[in-house]
């Protein structure tokens, strides 16, 4: 803005100098002095215009400012997204722990221990109670006589799996019933994916 005002001022002085020079030439006035001031004014005008062009050319453009703003926005968005993901992960871990606690409470007395494999998203129910182990052995050896018991076991684990999925608010979690080293029933998202109850 200041450069524009200065350039305009020197432009006016140049015109006045040229007018004065013409007047001095036609009226036998001091043409030398008029020529000197005109040349000085023209020189200053050229310098001020050149400086203004240079300053405007090297000034950060609107696009540069926009790009910088976009980078700042992208950077803040990245950190916001990272924080959001961290919070979501922590919330999911709390849900997983709550499910594990509930399953342990449910199965500890009559069935056995419950552990959680986070990498597989799998809750493992390990049979440790002698009574339940014996019942499973009888059911496996005599499935025809124990159809109702088989249906009850499968249904209870399917229902438990549905409850896990609902509480976790995500799919992909499974329940694995293990007797000794043998995996005998696996249920995922309310569906039986492996059934070895019957020998």
PEGI-V996637 format. One record per helix or strand of 2 or more residues. SS is the DSSP state (2 for helix, 1 for strand). FROM is the first residue (numbers start at 0). TO is the last residue. Records with the same first field share a line. If there is no record, write none. Layout:
SS->FROM-TO  FROM-TO
This chain:
2->1-25  30-57  61-106  129-140  143-167
1->111-116  121-126  173-178  181-187  190-194
